[in-house]
Amino acid sequence: MASSIGLTADAFNQLLDWLDPDRERAARSYEHIRARLIRVFTFRGCSAPEELADETIDRVAGKVAQITQGYVGDPALYFYGVAEKIYLEHSRKPSVLLPRKPLVEAKEIELKYACLEQCMERLSRQNRELILAYYAADGNSKIGLRKQLAARLGLGANALWIRAHRIRELLRKCVKQRYRRMEPDVLINFEGTQ
């Protein structure tokens, strides 16, 4: 199995360019693909769906230069194909899969991600780009990426962290409020279907 390369700023920009020439549409497409990957890995009972989604994105980003030359069609489909291979790799490992979650819990996760997508749409373009770039990498690569981001924005590391924290808190509150408004309807629907 290939190890995760981490997402560098250049690789992330190439990935966004491949998703859509318009940066805002590309960012929305990226958000949608990542959320969908997390849902796929969650529904399959994987113990670390976010990590597997990020690994999928890292692998695709590592091959973007090769992919863009001959790939025709919706880029999201390529991600889902890579995700299938990653799922198969990880399902062979012991204790990677958890028992299947009840349908209500899986639906709850899906609804929360839908709320997050709606809340992301409500952010200003600048804040949406900042939060996406801030969380674009994991592990050691995120340190370098965040230093570059801070330099590009003319901020210190603490100021960048504070800004990202404030945006994250706005998103958390927004998701919580939206989900609370949806929750009673969701529970009624599920009680009727089970």
Buried (B, 14 or more C-beta within 10 A) or exposed (E): EEEBBBBBBEBBBBBBEBBBEEBEEBBBBBBBBBBBBBBBBBBBBBBBBBBBBBBBBBBBBBBBEEBEEEBEEEBBEBBBEBBEEBBEBBEEEEEBBEEEBEEBEBBBBBBBBBBBBEBBEEBEEEBBBBBBBBBBBBEEBBEEBBEBBBEEBEBEEEEBBEBBEEBEEBBEEBBEEBBEEBEEEBEEEBEEEE
